[in-house]
Amino acid sequence: MSSGLKAETNSLPPLSQEALRSKPSAIREILKLTQQPDIISFAGGLPETNSLPTQLIPELHEKAVKDFGQGIFNYGLTEGFMPFREINKYYLKEQGLVVDDNLNKVLIHDGSQQTIDLAARILIDPGDNIVVEGPTYLGALQAFVPRRPQYLQVETDKYGIIPDSLKDILTKNTIKMLYLVPNFQNPSGNTIPWDRREKIAELAEKHNFYLFEDDPYGELRYEGEHVAPIQSLIPNRTIYAHTYSKVLSPGLRLAAALVPNHMVDKIVEAKQGSDLSAGDYVQALATVYVRDGYLKDHLPKIRAMYKPRRDTMLNEMVEHFPVNWVYSKPEGGMFIWVQGPEGADTKEIFKLAVNKKVAFVPGEGFFVSGGTNTMRLNFSFSNEDKISTGIPKLAESIKESAVIFENK
């Protein structure tokens, strides 16, 4: 057939049902718009590029090649580059996790999003009940969709998941898994306190379900005290995901998962069918980064950059937002969660804000149901000047939307 002829698709076999069920990420679609240089973006969950230790890459490269040889440029083990797995054992223990060869193993993945996907593949059958927060991380919902679970949305407040709401769900339903982001949650910014973590662990043991503990932001604490992971209470039923995207580079696509022993082989087999392995070269760079103290030295610089941005955003919101709009005050992470009065429509507010060259993420996509009056704001990517310019414009858009709503 001539390359100039238009391809006919109506006679071709259909795509899979999984492909037909999939939907594009609302955030990724918004990010296409925010690539415009004149847009002030509070939309993406992006680290500030200048917060990443890119200047260290040549030094990390030289040490990695010297210490580990040319083999790091070849194919590696699906489980991960052994020196990196070993260094993560010590690093995760320092964060309060139970790391024990008799209980679990460290596996290396191409970002924590892959860990979510692999866990969904080995745990979820069609029709299985899984519990998610309302709101929850949109990328997790996308990873779960192909497995066709039944979602049960647990209630949350400013301290995260409400254990009594989870208890009510469990009295009426058998569930396979609970998915949580306990530290500075995406999107809410909330952190689950220790007493609630203990109750969650008790319920997991009593009602026999798995926990997926997603922790991409735990190192980005600007005030308050570190809270030990839920995994430390129930290591035999918890998959824990840690990413290097926020503290080294998102572009390197690198994460460490702590997986109970009885799941390890199946996770590895699922990854083999996906991409064989994460790149040993990238893992070797990260090994040097953690082993030689670069990460420990660099984390305070990231925190020192993000804390003033968080404070500036909150101060601007206090000054400019309508009093009937409430928002979280996170102790760390990258996000502030905003909730308007009933009837507010943040998708309409988004259209008004974009006309003023300001972008955010409407909150509906973070819920199994509801959330039309919510939005997520990111404070890590834009500097203080842009935040001070953008938040008043966003507040104007909120007020304009209220006038439009009242006049309908």
NORVENMO-V820070 format. One record per helix or strand of 3 or more residues. SS is the DSSP state (H for helix, E for strand). FROM is the first residue (numbers start at 1). TO is the last residue. If there is no record, write none. Layout:
{{SS/FROM/TO} {SS/FROM/TO}}
This chain:
{{H/17/21} {H/26/34} {H/49/51} {H/54/68} {H/70/73} {H/82/94} {E/104/109} {H/112/123} {E/129/133} {H/138/145} {E/150/154} {H/163/172} {E/177/180} {H/194/207} {E/210/214} {H/230/232} {H/235/237} {E/238/243} {H/250/252} {E/255/260} {H/261/272} {H/280/291} {H/294/320} {E/335/339} {H/346/355} {H/363/366} {E/374/378} {H/384/407}}
